[in-house]
Amino acid sequence: MCSHINVGYGSDISIKDLALLIAETVDYQGQISFDDSKPDGTPRKLLDSQLLANLGWQAQITLEQGIKSTYEWFCQADEIRE
């Protein structure tokens, strides 16, 4: 049976903290706002990566490192396209 596999690193993070982490990484100077009139389910997100762990996979980097390296890759790829 095919199914999706969550790739997480085993810790939860609030949506606000994730947004702030990304903003810091990309040097975003604007304001981050949230529309509290719309439900988003849960204010914290935690991916259950147990299926991957059962297959022998374990995160090698932190979320912060992953976001930073992904942003660096994106910037380099964007330069190549220009």
C-alpha positions in Angstrom: 0.0 0.0 0.0 1.4 3.4 -1.0 1.1 6.3 1.4 2.7 9.6 2.2 5.8 9.8 4.5 6.3 12.7 6.8 9.9 14.0 6.9 10.3 15.6 10.3 13.1 16.0 12.8 11.1 15.0 15.9 10.4 18.4 17.4 7.4 20.6 17.1 7.5 24.3 16.2 4.8 27.0 16.3 3.7 28.5 13.0 4.8 31.9 14.4 8.3 30.6 15.3 8.6 28.9 11.9 7.6 32.2 10.1 10.1 34.1 12.2 12.9 31.6 11.5 12.2 31.9 7.7 12.0 35.7 7.9 15.4 35.8 9.7 17.0 33.4 7.2 15.9 35.4 4.2 16.5 38.8 5.9 12.8 39.7 5.6 12.3 43.2 7.1 8.5 43.3 6.8 5.8 42.6 9.4 4.4 39.1 9.9 0.7 39.0 10.7 -1.8 36.3 11.4 -5.5 36.2 10.6 -6.9 34.8 13.8 -10.4 34.9 12.4 -9.6 31.8 10.3 -9.0 28.5 12.0 -5.8 26.7 11.0 -6.3 23.5 13.0 -3.6 23.5 15.6 -1.2 26.3 16.4 1.8 23.9 16.6 2.8 21.4 14.0 4.7 18.2 14.6 5.3 15.7 11.9 5.3 12.0 12.9 8.4 10.7 11.2 8.1 7.2 12.8 7.6 5.5 9.5 10.9 6.9 8.2 12.6 6.0 11.4 11.4 2.4 11.0 13.1 2.4 7.6 16.3 3.5 9.3 16.2 7.2 8.4 17.2 9.8 10.9 17.5 13.6 10.4 21.1 14.7 10.0 20.6 18.4 10.3 18.4 20.8 12.3 15.4 22.6 10.9 17.3 25.8 11.0 20.2 24.3 9.0 17.8 22.8 6.5 16.0 26.1 5.9 19.3 28.0 5.6 20.8 25.5 3.1 17.5 25.4 1.1 17.5 29.2 0.9 21.1 29.3 -0.2 20.4 26.6 -2.8 17.4 28.6 -4.1 19.5 31.8 -4.4 22.2 30.0 -6.3 19.7 28.3 -8.6 18.0 31.7 -9.2 21.4 33.2 -10.2 21.9 30.3 -12.6 18.6 30.9 -14.3 19.4 34.6 -14.9 
